[in-house]
C-alpha cells in the first residue's frame, strides 16, 4: 500500500484574492459539464493507481476554497509546519510514501512509473530543466544533486516538478530528514549563512523554499539513493495560472502515452537479432495479447509449446520438416520476447513468471537439440538432411551451453552480493553540493587570459576555430558515431545471445542439416565462452 501526501500550498499567480493553484480548472465547468480541478484530477489518478489514502496539506487562507470543492485538508502555516506534519506521518508509516504538489499536471504514465515500476529507497520524477522546475543534476539515472533557494546545484541537467516516492523501508529516514529540515528553517543564523549573495543591483535573488524540494535535497544529502524517473516524451509540469494549465493540457493531449509505454516495454539493450528481426513487431503482439487478457505466463507456455512442435518437425528427418521446424523455432523465440514485453507493458510481474521464463528458455533449446539429433538419425541416407549420428555433437552442444549459463548466473550472483559503495553525505547547512564548478573553456575566458596560440585573430575568428578540415567536425563525429555503433553490435553478436542462438539453429537446420547446426553452435559458442570468460575475469581482477 501507498499513502500520498499532496502539498496544495501553491497560489494562483497574480491573484488578488488567495486562491490555491490546485483549484484551477483542468476541464469542464461550463453547461452541464462538471468542473474538474487540478487537485481533483490528481486525486483521481492516484485512486486509479490504488492509492486511496491521500493527505492534503494546505495553508489556512487556501483551505476554504479546497473544502468547498469537497476536499478534506490539513491546515499548515508554512514550510516548517509542512515538514513537521510529514515527519509525524513518516514516523508512523508502515507503507510507501509519495509526496506530490497539488498543482502537478501530468499524464497517467509518469505517475504509474513512479508508483508501480519504481524500485529502491526513493525515486523522483524529473523532466527537462525549465525555469519553473527545481534544478537537479542526474548521473546514471540517479539524482546526484538537488537544489533549493538555499542549496546550489553544479551543472544542473534536469528539473524536478514535484513528485517524490519514498519506500516504506526509508520512512524512518524521511521522518528524521524532515525534522532536520524543520530545525534548519527554525534557525535564523543558519539560514543567514545559506542565503545567496545579493546581486550587484542590491536585490536579493531567490524565493520561499518549497517543502518537496527541501525533502529531495535532504534525501540526496543524507546519502539515500534517489533514482531518476523521467522520459523526455512524457509531460510532467506544474501550473499556477489558467494559461499554464492550458499549455500543460495541450502538451499532454499531444502525447500518445500508450505508444510511449509500448516502446518502453522493449528492452533497450537487447541483441542485434532481437532488436532488428523481432522487436520491430513483437511489441504489437504484446499489446494485442494484453487487450485480450492474456498473461505473460500464458505467452511463456505458448512459446514452449511452439518449440516442442518445432522439435517434432525436426525429428521427422525431412527437408520440409527441417524448414517448418526452423520457422516454428523462430516464432517460439518471438513469443519468448512477447512474454517479457507483455509483462512490462501490462505491469504484470511475478517471481513465478521470471522463473518459468528462465527454465523454459533452457528447455526450448534442449528439446530442439533432441529433435535435431533424432531427425538426423531418421533421415534418409544420402539426403541433404542426413547428418549421420550427431548425438555426441548434441550432448557436447548441450554441455557447452550449460557451462555458459552456469558462468552467467554465477557471475550475476557474485555482482549482486557486492556491497554498494556508500553515497556521499553532505550537511544541509552547506550551500554547495560538493562538486567544484567547471573550468571555463578557452572560448569563455577573457582574451587576456587565453594562451597566445588559442586567441582568435583577425584572419581566424573565434567561430572558425571549430572548423575542421576533411569534411568538418560534423562529418568526423558522424563517422565516429557509426564506428561506435558497429563496435556495440559486434560485441553484442560475438557473445551469441539467445536471439542469435535461436536464429543460428533455425537457419542452419532449414538450409543444411543437424550436423552443420551443432558444429556451428560449438564453434561460435566456444568463441563466445572464451570472450565472455576472459572479460569477466579481467573485470573481476580490476575490482
One Martini backbone bead per residue (centre of mass of N, CA, C, O) as a GRO file, in nm:
protein
  543
    1UNK     BB    1   0.101   0.033   0.011
    2UNK     BB    2  -0.003   0.386  -0.024
    3UNK     BB    3   0.081   0.721   0.070
    4UNK     BB    4  -0.044   1.047   0.012
    5UNK     BB    5   0.115   1.372  -0.024
    6UNK     BB    6  -0.051   1.683  -0.071
    7UNK     BB    7   0.074   2.004  -0.179
    8UNK     BB    8  -0.167   2.271  -0.152
    9UNK     BB    9   0.026   2.572  -0.156
   10UNK     BB   10  -0.022   2.698  -0.415
   11UNK     BB   11  -0.065   2.987  -0.608
   12UNK     BB   12  -0.211   3.205  -0.797
   13UNK     BB   13  -0.094   3.399  -1.027
   14UNK     BB   14  -0.180   3.735  -0.955
   15UNK     BB   15  -0.368   3.713  -0.722
   16UNK     BB   16  -0.570   3.895  -0.491
   17UNK     BB   17  -0.696   3.630  -0.403
   18UNK     BB   18  -0.661   3.364  -0.223
   19UNK     BB   19  -0.564   3.087  -0.439
   20UNK     BB   20  -0.538   2.773  -0.534
   21UNK     BB   21  -0.385   2.605  -0.787
   22UNK     BB   22  -0.544   2.331  -0.742
   23UNK     BB   23  -0.829   2.491  -0.831
   24UNK     BB   24  -0.784   2.470  -1.107
   25UNK     BB   25  -0.907   2.422  -1.421
   26UNK     BB   26  -0.894   2.149  -1.648
   27UNK     BB   27  -1.211   2.082  -1.681
   28UNK     BB   28  -1.486   2.221  -1.752
   29UNK     BB   29  -1.763   2.439  -1.618
   30UNK     BB   30  -1.979   2.406  -1.853
   31UNK     BB   31  -2.285   2.366  -1.811
   32UNK     BB   32  -2.307   2.010  -1.752
   33UNK     BB   33  -2.012   2.021  -1.679
   34UNK     BB   34  -1.794   1.907  -1.467
   35UNK     BB   35  -1.561   2.029  -1.263
   36UNK     BB   36  -1.199   1.994  -1.304
   37UNK     BB   37  -0.945   1.988  -1.101
   38UNK     BB   38  -0.627   1.939  -1.031
   39UNK     BB   39  -0.674   1.787  -0.766
   40UNK     BB   40  -0.897   1.593  -0.862
   41UNK     BB   41  -0.729   1.464  -1.081
   42UNK     BB   42  -0.494   1.361  -0.907
   43UNK     BB   43  -0.670   1.186  -0.720
   44UNK     BB   44  -0.779   1.003  -0.944
   45UNK     BB   45  -0.509   0.889  -1.034
   46UNK     BB   46  -0.433   0.761  -0.762
   47UNK     BB   47  -0.681   0.576  -0.733
   48UNK     BB   48  -0.621   0.411  -0.993
   49UNK     BB   49  -0.328   0.333  -0.844
   50UNK     BB   50  -0.395   0.247  -0.547
   51UNK     BB   51  -0.433   0.554  -0.379
   52UNK     BB   52  -0.656   0.638  -0.131
   53UNK     BB   53  -0.442   0.753   0.067
   54UNK     BB   54  -0.498   1.103   0.130
   55UNK     BB   55  -0.300   1.396   0.208
   56UNK     BB   56  -0.389   1.739   0.260
   57UNK     BB   57  -0.186   2.028   0.232
   58UNK     BB   58  -0.250   2.362   0.359
   59UNK     BB   59  -0.354   2.678   0.385
   60UNK     BB   60  -0.572   2.859   0.564
   61UNK     BB   61  -0.650   3.058   0.317
   62UNK     BB   62  -0.704   2.791   0.117
   63UNK     BB   63  -0.908   2.590   0.248
   64UNK     BB   64  -1.199   2.682   0.165
   65UNK     BB   65  -1.174   2.618  -0.142
   66UNK     BB   66  -1.122   2.310  -0.101
   67UNK     BB   67  -1.373   2.242   0.066
   68UNK     BB   68  -1.575   2.332  -0.152
   69UNK     BB   69  -1.462   2.083  -0.339
   70UNK     BB   70  -1.442   1.828  -0.116
   71UNK     BB   71  -1.184   1.860   0.070
   72UNK     BB   72  -0.968   1.721   0.294
   73UNK     BB   73  -0.772   1.915   0.524
   74UNK     BB   74  -0.447   2.033   0.622
   75UNK     BB   75  -0.332   2.278   0.825
   76UNK     BB   76  -0.060   2.505   0.728
   77UNK     BB   77   0.162   2.785   0.778
   78UNK     BB   78   0.421   2.627   0.654
   79UNK     BB   79   0.706   2.466   0.582
   80UNK     BB   80   0.771   2.383   0.868
   81UNK     BB   81   0.494   2.245   0.920
   82UNK     BB   82   0.506   2.046   0.689
   83UNK     BB   83   0.755   1.886   0.790
   84UNK     BB   84   0.621   1.794   1.060
   85UNK     BB   85   0.391   1.639   0.935
   86UNK     BB   86   0.568   1.441   0.776
   87UNK     BB   87   0.729   1.331   1.014
   88UNK     BB   88   0.486   1.207   1.158
   89UNK     BB   89   0.389   1.025   0.932
   90UNK     BB   90   0.660   0.868   0.881
   91UNK     BB   91   0.689   0.758   1.178
   92UNK     BB   92   0.403   0.575   1.128
   93UNK     BB   93   0.475   0.436   0.876
   94UNK     BB   94   0.410   0.114   0.668
   95UNK     BB   95   0.447   0.267   0.393
   96UNK     BB   96   0.452   0.409   0.115
   97UNK     BB   97   0.566   0.736   0.006
   98UNK     BB   98   0.398   1.013  -0.157
   99UNK     BB   99   0.504   1.326  -0.293
  100UNK     BB  100   0.299   1.611  -0.392
  101UNK     BB  101   0.179   1.851  -0.592
  102UNK     BB  102  -0.130   2.007  -0.653
  103UNK     BB  103  -0.015   2.148  -0.944
  104UNK     BB  104   0.007   1.888  -1.097
  105UNK     BB  105   0.072   1.810  -1.452
  106UNK     BB  106  -0.013   1.484  -1.570
  107UNK     BB  107   0.001   1.181  -1.664
  108UNK     BB  108  -0.036   0.843  -1.606
  109UNK     BB  109   0.248   0.722  -1.668
  110UNK     BB  110   0.438   0.870  -1.467
  111UNK     BB  111   0.286   0.768  -1.213
  112UNK     BB  112   0.314   0.467  -1.268
  113UNK     BB  113   0.623   0.461  -1.260
  114UNK     BB  114   0.648   0.566  -0.969
  115UNK     BB  115   0.443   0.351  -0.822
  116UNK     BB  116   0.500   0.063  -0.989
  117UNK     BB  117   0.814   0.056  -1.103
  118UNK     BB  118   0.960   0.157  -0.875
  119UNK     BB  119   1.268   0.124  -0.703
  120UNK     BB  120   1.386   0.150  -0.402
  121UNK     BB  121   1.416   0.402  -0.172
  122UNK     BB  122   1.400   0.630  -0.413
  123UNK     BB  123   1.194   0.862  -0.621
  124UNK     BB  124   1.211   1.094  -0.905
  125UNK     BB  125   1.062   1.311  -1.096
  126UNK     BB  126   1.156   1.413  -1.428
  127UNK     BB  127   1.278   1.680  -1.642
  128UNK     BB  128   1.325   1.931  -1.794
  129UNK     BB  129   1.499   2.252  -1.730
  130UNK     BB  130   1.296   2.461  -1.635
  131UNK     BB  131   1.237   2.745  -1.460
  132UNK     BB  132   0.999   2.616  -1.270
  133UNK     BB  133   1.200   2.406  -1.186
  134UNK     BB  134   1.386   2.216  -0.997
  135UNK     BB  135   1.711   2.177  -0.981
  136UNK     BB  136   1.907   1.904  -1.122
  137UNK     BB  137   2.144   1.626  -1.097
  138UNK     BB  138   2.203   1.363  -1.323
  139UNK     BB  139   2.346   1.024  -1.264
  140UNK     BB  140   2.280   0.732  -1.372
  141UNK     BB  141   1.975   0.751  -1.279
  142UNK     BB  142   2.063   0.970  -1.053
  143UNK     BB  143   2.044   1.184  -0.788
  144UNK     BB  144   2.319   1.401  -0.710
  145UNK     BB  145   2.155   1.686  -0.716
  146UNK     BB  146   1.980   1.942  -0.524
  147UNK     BB  147   1.762   2.220  -0.514
  148UNK     BB  148   1.738   2.552  -0.363
  149UNK     BB  149   1.747   2.861  -0.226
  150UNK     BB  150   1.999   2.720  -0.037
  151UNK     BB  151   2.081   2.522  -0.287
  152UNK     BB  152   2.323   2.424  -0.503
  153UNK     BB  153   2.378   2.338  -0.854
  154UNK     BB  154   2.596   2.164  -1.045
  155UNK     BB  155   2.516   2.129  -1.347
  156UNK     BB  156   2.227   2.120  -1.445
  157UNK     BB  157   2.000   1.858  -1.629
  158UNK     BB  158   1.728   1.895  -1.457
  159UNK     BB  159   1.387   1.863  -1.343
  160UNK     BB  160   1.167   1.919  -1.050
  161UNK     BB  161   0.817   1.921  -1.024
  162UNK     BB  162   0.680   1.725  -0.780
  163UNK     BB  163   0.771   1.392  -0.736
  164UNK     BB  164   0.785   1.160  -0.455
  165UNK     BB  165   0.940   0.847  -0.357
  166UNK     BB  166   0.914   0.642  -0.051
  167UNK     BB  167   1.007   0.384   0.101
  168UNK     BB  168   0.920   0.214   0.385
  169UNK     BB  169   1.224   0.163   0.472
  170UNK     BB  170   1.256   0.510   0.468
  171UNK     BB  171   1.060   0.655   0.666
  172UNK     BB  172   1.245   0.719   0.904
  173UNK     BB  173   1.443   0.895   0.741
  174UNK     BB  174   1.232   1.103   0.656
  175UNK     BB  175   1.162   1.203   0.938
  176UNK     BB  176   1.446   1.305   1.009
  177UNK     BB  177   1.480   1.499   0.772
  178UNK     BB  178   1.234   1.679   0.830
  179UNK     BB  179   1.334   1.771   1.109
  180UNK     BB  180   1.602   1.898   1.015
  181UNK     BB  181   1.470   2.105   0.827
  182UNK     BB  182   1.303   2.246   1.042
  183UNK     BB  183   1.545   2.335   1.213
  184UNK     BB  184   1.672   2.508   0.994
  185UNK     BB  185   1.428   2.708   0.958
  186UNK     BB  186   1.455   2.778   1.286
  187UNK     BB  187   1.748   2.905   1.195
  188UNK     BB  188   1.860   3.213   1.124
  189UNK     BB  189   2.170   3.175   1.104
  190UNK     BB  190   2.170   2.946   0.896
  191UNK     BB  191   2.011   3.103   0.678
  192UNK     BB  192   2.215   3.332   0.646
  193UNK     BB  193   2.445   3.144   0.535
  194UNK     BB  194   2.256   3.038   0.286
  195UNK     BB  195   2.223   3.293   0.164
  196UNK     BB  196   2.242   3.466  -0.101
  197UNK     BB  197   2.401   3.682  -0.275
  198UNK     BB  198   2.386   3.982  -0.370
  199UNK     BB  199   2.332   4.174  -0.612
  200UNK     BB  200   2.448   4.455  -0.774
  201UNK     BB  201   2.150   4.596  -0.728
  202UNK     BB  202   2.072   4.479  -0.417
  203UNK     BB  203   1.923   4.233  -0.466
  204UNK     BB  204   1.752   3.933  -0.356
  205UNK     BB  205   1.751   3.638  -0.451
  206UNK     BB  206   1.469   3.437  -0.469
  207UNK     BB  207   1.266   3.215  -0.266
  208UNK     BB  208   1.054   3.027  -0.127
  209UNK     BB  209   1.061   2.736   0.005
  210UNK     BB  210   0.990   2.405  -0.072
  211UNK     BB  211   0.911   2.114   0.062
  212UNK     BB  212   0.986   1.906  -0.167
  213UNK     BB  213   1.275   2.015  -0.228
  214UNK     BB  214   1.388   1.971   0.056
  215UNK     BB  215   1.347   1.666   0.064
  216UNK     BB  216   1.537   1.603  -0.171
  217UNK     BB  217   1.787   1.726  -0.049
  218UNK     BB  218   1.790   1.551   0.207
  219UNK     BB  219   1.817   1.273   0.072
  220UNK     BB  220   2.075   1.322  -0.092
  221UNK     BB  221   2.254   1.430   0.160
  222UNK     BB  222   2.204   1.144   0.322
  223UNK     BB  223   2.269   0.903   0.104
  224UNK     BB  224   2.008   0.847  -0.057
  225UNK     BB  225   1.892   0.678  -0.310
  226UNK     BB  226   1.778   0.859  -0.607
  227UNK     BB  227   1.587   0.794  -0.853
  228UNK     BB  228   1.534   0.837  -1.192
  229UNK     BB  229   1.211   0.951  -1.334
  230UNK     BB  230   1.214   0.974  -1.691
  231UNK     BB  231   1.062   1.122  -1.999
  232UNK     BB  232   1.078   1.326  -2.275
  233UNK     BB  233   0.780   1.236  -2.383
  234UNK     BB  234   0.675   1.324  -2.112
  235UNK     BB  235   0.445   1.492  -1.892
  236UNK     BB  236   0.568   1.726  -1.620
  237UNK     BB  237   0.388   1.979  -1.456
  238UNK     BB  238   0.329   2.315  -1.351
  239UNK     BB  239   0.043   2.521  -1.235
  240UNK     BB  240  -0.054   2.895  -1.183
  241UNK     BB  241  -0.248   2.905  -1.443
  242UNK     BB  242  -0.453   2.893  -1.707
  243UNK     BB  243  -0.229   2.894  -1.918
  244UNK     BB  244  -0.067   2.661  -1.794
  245UNK     BB  245  -0.290   2.449  -1.819
  246UNK     BB  246  -0.331   2.463  -2.123
  247UNK     BB  247  -0.041   2.385  -2.198
  248UNK     BB  248  -0.034   2.111  -2.050
  249UNK     BB  249  -0.278   1.981  -2.187
  250UNK     BB  250  -0.167   1.999  -2.475
  251UNK     BB  251   0.085   1.825  -2.418
  252UNK     BB  252  -0.066   1.569  -2.329
  253UNK     BB  253  -0.248   1.534  -2.589
  254UNK     BB  254   0.017   1.499  -2.781
  255UNK     BB  255   0.049   1.228  -2.624
  256UNK     BB  256   0.112   0.880  -2.669
  257UNK     BB  257   0.125   0.678  -2.402
  258UNK     BB  258   0.093   0.396  -2.522
  259UNK     BB  259   0.334   0.417  -2.714
  260UNK     BB  260   0.545   0.468  -2.495
  261UNK     BB  261   0.492   0.210  -2.332
  262UNK     BB  262   0.550   0.012  -2.562
  263UNK     BB  263   0.844   0.100  -2.611
  264UNK     BB  264   0.935   0.039  -2.307
  265UNK     BB  265   0.888  -0.281  -2.331
  266UNK     BB  266   1.151  -0.264  -2.479
  267UNK     BB  267   1.455  -0.348  -2.480
  268UNK     BB  268   1.759  -0.154  -2.501
  269UNK     BB  269   1.982  -0.426  -2.469
  270UNK     BB  270   1.956  -0.599  -2.700
  271UNK     BB  271   2.012  -0.780  -2.952
  272UNK     BB  272   2.036  -0.775  -3.286
  273UNK     BB  273   1.813  -0.975  -3.369
  274UNK     BB  274   1.595  -0.877  -3.175
  275UNK     BB  275   1.583  -0.578  -3.265
  276UNK     BB  276   1.547  -0.635  -3.601
  277UNK     BB  277   1.362  -0.932  -3.606
  278UNK     BB  278   1.136  -0.869  -3.359
  279UNK     BB  279   1.076  -0.587  -3.201
  280UNK     BB  280   0.937  -0.438  -3.445
  281UNK     BB  281   0.653  -0.635  -3.378
  282UNK     BB  282   0.609  -0.776  -3.093
  283UNK     BB  283   0.470  -0.542  -2.937
  284UNK     BB  284   0.190  -0.580  -3.082
  285UNK     BB  285   0.136  -0.854  -2.964
  286UNK     BB  286   0.138  -0.766  -2.670
  287UNK     BB  287  -0.103  -0.573  -2.691
  288UNK     BB  288  -0.304  -0.779  -2.794
  289UNK     BB  289  -0.282  -0.964  -2.545
  290UNK     BB  290  -0.368  -0.757  -2.330
  291UNK     BB  291  -0.660  -0.697  -2.458
  292UNK     BB  292  -0.723  -1.033  -2.407
  293UNK     BB  293  -0.598  -1.131  -2.115
  294UNK     BB  294  -0.317  -1.214  -2.131
  295UNK     BB  295  -0.050  -1.366  -1.984
  296UNK     BB  296   0.281  -1.418  -1.958
  297UNK     BB  297   0.258  -1.724  -1.887
  298UNK     BB  298   0.098  -1.801  -2.136
  299UNK     BB  299   0.312  -1.714  -2.345
  300UNK     BB  300   0.535  -1.897  -2.240
  301UNK     BB  301   0.378  -2.161  -2.302
  302UNK     BB  302   0.348  -2.114  -2.603
  303UNK     BB  303   0.649  -2.109  -2.667
  304UNK     BB  304   0.702  -2.400  -2.572
  305UNK     BB  305   0.502  -2.541  -2.761
  306UNK     BB  306   0.636  -2.454  -3.028
  307UNK     BB  307   0.908  -2.594  -2.972
  308UNK     BB  308   0.798  -2.881  -2.965
  309UNK     BB  309   0.691  -2.881  -3.253
  310UNK     BB  310   0.963  -2.824  -3.384
  311UNK     BB  311   1.099  -3.088  -3.282
  312UNK     BB  312   0.911  -3.278  -3.435
  313UNK     BB  313   0.990  -3.183  -3.719
  314UNK     BB  314   1.290  -3.240  -3.693
  315UNK     BB  315   1.241  -3.559  -3.638
  316UNK     BB  316   1.146  -3.639  -3.933
  317UNK     BB  317   1.388  -3.606  -4.156
  318UNK     BB  318   1.303  -3.356  -4.339
  319UNK     BB  319   1.295  -3.074  -4.521
  320UNK     BB  320   1.019  -2.980  -4.435
  321UNK     BB  321   1.069  -3.018  -4.133
  322UNK     BB  322   1.311  -2.823  -4.112
  323UNK     BB  323   1.163  -2.568  -4.205
  324UNK     BB  324   0.928  -2.573  -4.006
  325UNK     BB  325   1.106  -2.582  -3.754
  326UNK     BB  326   1.250  -2.312  -3.801
  327UNK     BB  327   0.999  -2.132  -3.802
  328UNK     BB  328   0.889  -2.218  -3.523
  329UNK     BB  329   1.143  -2.140  -3.360
  330UNK     BB  330   1.125  -1.844  -3.420
  331UNK     BB  331   0.835  -1.804  -3.291
  332UNK     BB  332   0.922  -1.893  -3.014
  333UNK     BB  333   1.102  -1.640  -2.974
  334UNK     BB  334   0.893  -1.425  -3.013
  335UNK     BB  335   0.723  -1.518  -2.759
  336UNK     BB  336   0.959  -1.477  -2.564
  337UNK     BB  337   0.946  -1.166  -2.601
  338UNK     BB  338   0.646  -1.110  -2.543
  339UNK     BB  339   0.629  -1.180  -2.241
  340UNK     BB  340   0.805  -0.942  -2.143
  341UNK     BB  341   0.650  -0.713  -2.285
  342UNK     BB  342   0.382  -0.772  -2.146
  343UNK     BB  343   0.477  -0.731  -1.854
  344UNK     BB  344   0.562  -0.430  -1.896
  345UNK     BB  345   0.299  -0.317  -2.021
  346UNK     BB  346   0.099  -0.452  -1.783
  347UNK     BB  347   0.240  -0.494  -1.507
  348UNK     BB  348   0.320  -0.826  -1.487
  349UNK     BB  349   0.476  -0.938  -1.204
  350UNK     BB  350   0.675  -1.241  -1.123
  351UNK     BB  351   0.851  -1.498  -0.995
  352UNK     BB  352   0.733  -1.723  -1.165
  353UNK     BB  353   0.777  -1.591  -1.442
  354UNK     BB  354   1.087  -1.571  -1.427
  355UNK     BB  355   1.136  -1.874  -1.389
  356UNK     BB  356   0.992  -1.984  -1.638
  357UNK     BB  357   1.156  -1.833  -1.849
  358UNK     BB  358   1.433  -1.959  -1.780
  359UNK     BB  359   1.356  -2.259  -1.809
  360UNK     BB  360   1.229  -2.253  -2.100
  361UNK     BB  361   1.476  -2.157  -2.251
  362UNK     BB  362   1.633  -2.418  -2.204
  363UNK     BB  363   1.420  -2.630  -2.297
  364UNK     BB  364   1.395  -2.543  -2.594
  365UNK     BB  365   1.681  -2.613  -2.681
  366UNK     BB  366   1.695  -2.913  -2.584
  367UNK     BB  367   1.452  -3.026  -2.745
  368UNK     BB  368   1.576  -2.951  -3.021
  369UNK     BB  369   1.825  -3.122  -3.002
  370UNK     BB  370   1.672  -3.388  -3.001
  371UNK     BB  371   1.523  -3.349  -3.269
  372UNK     BB  372   1.774  -3.325  -3.450
  373UNK     BB  373   1.907  -3.596  -3.378
  374UNK     BB  374   1.665  -3.774  -3.460
  375UNK     BB  375   1.642  -3.672  -3.757
  376UNK     BB  376   1.927  -3.758  -3.851
  377UNK     BB  377   1.873  -4.062  -3.805
  378UNK     BB  378   1.594  -4.071  -3.986
  379UNK     BB  379   1.722  -4.001  -4.232
  380UNK     BB  380   1.796  -4.034  -4.542
  381UNK     BB  381   2.036  -4.165  -4.705
  382UNK     BB  382   2.203  -3.893  -4.870
  383UNK     BB  383   2.059  -3.666  -4.778
  384UNK     BB  384   2.052  -3.332  -4.685
  385UNK     BB  385   1.962  -3.421  -4.379
  386UNK     BB  386   2.195  -3.606  -4.349
  387UNK     BB  387   2.422  -3.629  -4.047
  388UNK     BB  388   2.402  -3.861  -3.885
  389UNK     BB  389   2.552  -3.922  -3.585
  390UNK     BB  390   2.476  -3.645  -3.340
  391UNK     BB  391   2.470  -3.699  -3.032
  392UNK     BB  392   2.747  -3.597  -2.944
  393UNK     BB  393   2.705  -3.305  -3.039
  394UNK     BB  394   2.454  -3.251  -2.866
  395UNK     BB  395   2.589  -3.292  -2.592
  396UNK     BB  396   2.809  -3.078  -2.631
  397UNK     BB  397   2.618  -2.836  -2.671
  398UNK     BB  398   2.471  -2.868  -2.402
  399UNK     BB  399   2.722  -2.842  -2.220
  400UNK     BB  400   2.818  -2.565  -2.314
  401UNK     BB  401   2.556  -2.411  -2.245
  402UNK     BB  402   2.558  -2.483  -1.943
  403UNK     BB  403   2.825  -2.346  -1.875
  404UNK     BB  404   2.743  -2.062  -1.963
  405UNK     BB  405   2.509  -2.032  -1.764
  406UNK     BB  406   2.677  -2.071  -1.509
  407UNK     BB  407   2.853  -1.823  -1.549
  408UNK     BB  408   2.631  -1.612  -1.562
  409UNK     BB  409   2.491  -1.667  -1.285
  410UNK     BB  410   2.743  -1.648  -1.099
  411UNK     BB  411   2.822  -1.360  -1.177
  412UNK     BB  412   2.555  -1.226  -1.101
  413UNK     BB  413   2.563  -1.313  -0.802
  414UNK     BB  414   2.832  -1.169  -0.728
  415UNK     BB  415   2.729  -0.879  -0.793
  416UNK     BB  416   2.487  -0.878  -0.588
  417UNK     BB  417   2.688  -0.915  -0.329
  418UNK     BB  418   2.787  -0.646  -0.367
  419UNK     BB  419   2.873  -0.372  -0.198
  420UNK     BB  420   2.770  -0.070  -0.194
  421UNK     BB  421   2.873   0.236  -0.230
  422UNK     BB  422   2.862   0.497  -0.051
  423UNK     BB  423   2.719   0.790  -0.036
  424UNK     BB  424   2.742   1.105  -0.009
  425UNK     BB  425   2.760   1.335   0.269
  426UNK     BB  426   2.573   1.635   0.332
  427UNK     BB  427   2.514   1.924   0.464
  428UNK     BB  428   2.250   2.148   0.497
  429UNK     BB  429   2.453   2.403   0.564
  430UNK     BB  430   2.540   2.372   0.266
  431UNK     BB  431   2.523   2.538  -0.040
  432UNK     BB  432   2.687   2.320  -0.161
  433UNK     BB  433   2.751   1.997  -0.350
  434UNK     BB  434   3.080   1.929  -0.373
  435UNK     BB  435   3.115   2.053  -0.664
  436UNK     BB  436   3.314   2.184  -0.873
  437UNK     BB  437   3.334   2.412  -1.087
  438UNK     BB  438   3.377   2.457  -1.401
  439UNK     BB  439   3.595   2.511  -1.631
  440UNK     BB  440   3.665   2.731  -1.852
  441UNK     BB  441   3.673   2.778  -2.163
  442UNK     BB  442   3.857   2.938  -2.390
  443UNK     BB  443   3.602   3.096  -2.505
  444UNK     BB  444   3.518   3.205  -2.199
  445UNK     BB  445   3.764   3.355  -2.178
  446UNK     BB  446   3.946   3.600  -2.158
  447UNK     BB  447   4.179   3.705  -2.378
  448UNK     BB  448   4.410   3.764  -2.165
  449UNK     BB  449   4.392   3.446  -2.053
  450UNK     BB  450   4.485   3.343  -2.313
  451UNK     BB  451   4.663   3.181  -2.507
  452UNK     BB  452   4.807   3.281  -2.791
  453UNK     BB  453   4.722   3.024  -2.962
  454UNK     BB  454   4.397   3.064  -2.877
  455UNK     BB  455   4.370   3.328  -3.011
  456UNK     BB  456   4.194   3.515  -3.198
  457UNK     BB  457   4.201   3.647  -3.520
  458UNK     BB  458   4.135   3.823  -3.794
  459UNK     BB  459   4.186   3.562  -3.978
  460UNK     BB  460   4.073   3.397  -3.699
  461UNK     BB  461   3.798   3.345  -3.581
  462UNK     BB  462   3.641   3.187  -3.328
  463UNK     BB  463   3.445   3.016  -3.507
  464UNK     BB  464   3.687   2.887  -3.683
  465UNK     BB  465   3.815   2.685  -3.471
  466UNK     BB  466   3.587   2.449  -3.532
  467UNK     BB  467   3.703   2.401  -3.799
  468UNK     BB  468   3.743   2.121  -4.009
  469UNK     BB  469   3.894   1.921  -4.195
  470UNK     BB  470   3.772   1.683  -4.399
  471UNK     BB  471   3.442   1.779  -4.364
  472UNK     BB  472   3.445   1.824  -4.069
  473UNK     BB  473   3.316   1.769  -3.759
  474UNK     BB  474   3.046   1.631  -3.830
  475UNK     BB  475   3.168   1.399  -3.995
  476UNK     BB  476   3.350   1.282  -3.774
  477UNK     BB  477   3.123   1.224  -3.573
  478UNK     BB  478   2.964   1.035  -3.754
  479UNK     BB  479   3.185   0.824  -3.785
  480UNK     BB  480   3.222   0.766  -3.486
  481UNK     BB  481   2.932   0.671  -3.432
  482UNK     BB  482   2.933   0.435  -3.631
  483UNK     BB  483   3.168   0.282  -3.499
  484UNK     BB  484   3.036   0.246  -3.223
  485UNK     BB  485   2.790   0.083  -3.323
  486UNK     BB  486   2.944  -0.149  -3.449
  487UNK     BB  487   3.086  -0.234  -3.187
  488UNK     BB  488   2.833  -0.286  -3.023
  489UNK     BB  489   2.717  -0.517  -3.208
  490UNK     BB  490   2.964  -0.699  -3.206
  491UNK     BB  491   2.954  -0.754  -2.897
  492UNK     BB  492   2.671  -0.881  -2.906
  493UNK     BB  493   2.720  -1.115  -3.114
  494UNK     BB  494   2.974  -1.279  -3.002
  495UNK     BB  495   2.805  -1.399  -2.740
  496UNK     BB  496   2.559  -1.553  -2.825
  497UNK     BB  497   2.271  -1.495  -2.784
  498UNK     BB  498   1.955  -1.611  -2.794
  499UNK     BB  499   1.879  -1.496  -3.071
  500UNK     BB  500   2.125  -1.606  -3.229
  501UNK     BB  501   2.080  -1.903  -3.158
  502UNK     BB  502   1.800  -1.942  -3.281
  503UNK     BB  503   1.883  -1.849  -3.565
  504UNK     BB  504   2.104  -2.057  -3.615
  505UNK     BB  505   1.926  -2.305  -3.590
  506UNK     BB  506   1.704  -2.235  -3.799
  507UNK     BB  507   1.886  -2.188  -4.054
  508UNK     BB  508   2.071  -2.444  -4.059
  509UNK     BB  509   1.840  -2.649  -4.059
  510UNK     BB  510   1.685  -2.551  -4.316
  511UNK     BB  511   1.953  -2.560  -4.515
  512UNK     BB  512   2.071  -2.818  -4.383
  513UNK     BB  513   2.186  -2.976  -4.090
  514UNK     BB  514   2.253  -3.092  -3.777
  515UNK     BB  515   2.559  -3.092  -3.800
  516UNK     BB  516   2.591  -2.794  -3.870
  517UNK     BB  517   2.449  -2.682  -3.625
  518UNK     BB  518   2.640  -2.799  -3.401
  519UNK     BB  519   2.905  -2.688  -3.506
  520UNK     BB  520   2.825  -2.391  -3.495
  521UNK     BB  521   2.765  -2.386  -3.192
  522UNK     BB  522   3.048  -2.475  -3.095
  523UNK     BB  523   3.219  -2.255  -3.223
  524UNK     BB  524   3.069  -1.998  -3.131
  525UNK     BB  525   3.041  -2.079  -2.831
  526UNK     BB  526   3.347  -2.086  -2.769
  527UNK     BB  527   3.411  -1.797  -2.835
  528UNK     BB  528   3.207  -1.674  -2.640
  529UNK     BB  529   3.317  -1.800  -2.381
  530UNK     BB  530   3.603  -1.679  -2.393
  531UNK     BB  531   3.522  -1.383  -2.407
  532UNK     BB  532   3.353  -1.372  -2.147
  533UNK     BB  533   3.557  -1.491  -1.945
  534UNK     BB  534   3.781  -1.285  -1.987
  535UNK     BB  535   3.622  -1.030  -1.914
  536UNK     BB  536   3.538  -1.124  -1.621
  537UNK     BB  537   3.815  -1.166  -1.506
  538UNK     BB  538   3.923  -0.878  -1.552
  539UNK     BB  539   3.698  -0.733  -1.387
  540UNK     BB  540   3.752  -0.883  -1.119
  541UNK     BB  541   4.045  -0.786  -1.083
  542UNK     BB  542   3.989  -0.477  -1.096
  543UNK     BB  543   3.803  -0.497  -0.826
   0.00000   0.00000   0.00000
